[in-house]
Amino acid sequence: MKLEMTGQMRMEQRMKLAPHMIQSMEILQLPILALQERIEQELNSNPVLELDDDSSPDEAEAPAEQPAGDDDIAEKALVVDGENQAEDFERLNNLGDEFKDLIDQSGPYHSRRDDDEKDLKLEAIKNTAAPPQSLHDYLTEQWRLVDAEEPVKKAGGVIIDYIDQRGYLSVPLEQLHNKDQTAFTPEHLREALSLVQELDPPGIGARDLRECLLIQLSQSTDDLGFEYRLVEDHMDALLENRLPEIAKKMDCTLERLNRGIERLSKLDISPGLQVGRNESIPITPDVIVESPNGSEDFSVRLADDSLPSLRLSPYYTRMAEDNHVSDTTRRFLANNIRSAHWIIEAIEQRKNTLLKVAKAIVRHQRDFFEQGPLHLRPLPMSRVADDVGVHLATVSRAVSGKYLQCAWGILPLRKFFSGGTEDVTGQAHSWEAIRIKLQQIIDEEDKTKPLNDDQIKEKLAEAGIPNLARRTVAKYRKLMNIPTAKFRKKY
């Protein structure tokens, strides 16, 4: 077989996204806090881009103060009376070029910061909280103060290494010792585990839920002997809600048993979460929907007051058009001016698209904003895309990670897009509204005779939501972490 290389030509059409289109899609998808960070990055990387502080052009383009060491330039500008003034004015005429070169070297003028004005970045660094101590470091710090033999200390350090985020020992104790491990023995491991379980927070180092509760009960200063016996001897029956059987075996009343369960409910089943990083992501609404003065009309506006206004630097735009500036500098400025135009246009396009999408949502979900979550209607994203006149993917990016603030709270914009079903009257109900109604039925049921899935289905049909399968009810009940009727029963 002969191998050879040949060349050939062909014509084809390909769709490629321009860089500014990619940037526009990225900007559209950013929520308000991420957009603020992106603007800050652009301001730091692009010298042509600057904040528009609404200052007058005369103030923004004020000439720089004369440096103290420029005596030679000042001396050249001096005109002496009584001498040949023609030469003096000729020197003044040529002085403009020297000043121009000096300005080109020194850069644009920036007004001096007042002594009383605070550095915002420095203040942000000072006010940023230090990262919290991790659970592993917290336990290790306590373990250093424990008085024990050296093999026990080493065994305890290994145990702490395998304690998970919730505070449980994540591997069997026997696996922490192998034939190559000579620093400690299995007996040292068991002794170290007992000492680790005495550390703070109570319940740390447990291997299961039962042991976690027993550790906390044994370390409590209250009289919890009844609760200790309840967990130690009847944990399996307690998890299956077999309270009459437990009451008979413990020779107590159901009232006494319910009081014990109530005290157990105050214990922490994940003690490790008390320590360590607990980052909460702040939620800032991107859209605000209001009803001014209780009127029936809703006003929709963007919550972009914190976004800075951007503009091109007049100094650098003039420099880019100056033929006396080197070609390299002009090309550099032209690229940055183009990038600045793109970011400004992308932010403006984001505002317009997001506002149009929000107004379309309010039009289609007017019953929700007037009457509440139970009146949320099915709304496909394609319908809003047709109303706004954009592609479906554009609407998806516009609502991604963004929130809307209204009288019913701060809600994700994606919440308003869902499927649903129709009732007997032909009125549509979204799946979100069905889940809310299901939760309402569960909350109002008789806990001594909780409803099963078939009975919940009948209740939903009575509320005007028929034709739901029992498995659909069970599916949403599980998604909402609602247990079955057996475990919801109260004795």
Secondary structure, 3 states (H helix, E strand, C coil): CCCCCCCCCCCCCCCCCCHHHHHHHHHHHCCHHHHHHHHHHHHHHCCCEEECCCCCHHHHCCCCCCCCCCHHHHHHCCCCCCCCHHHHHHHHHHHHHHHHHHHHHHCCCCCCCCCCCCCHHHHHHHHCCCCCCCHHHHHHHHHCCCCCCHHHHHHHHHHHHCECCCCEECCCHHHHCCCCCCCCCHHHHHHHHHHHCCCCCCCCCECCHHHHHHHHHHHCCCCCHHHHHHHHHHHHHHHCCCHHHHHHHHCCCHHHHHHHHHHHCCCCCCHHHHCCCCCCCCCCCCEEEECHHHCCCCEEEECCCCCCCEEECHHHHHHHCCCCCCHHHHHHHHHHHHHHHHHHHHHHHHHHHHHHHHHHHHHHCHHHHHHCHHHCCCCCHHHHHHHHCCCHHHHHHHHCCCEEEECCEEEEHHHHCCCEEECCCCCEEEHHHHHHHHHHHHHHCCCCCCCCHHHHHHHHHHCCCCCCCHHHHHHHHHHCCCCCHHHHCCC
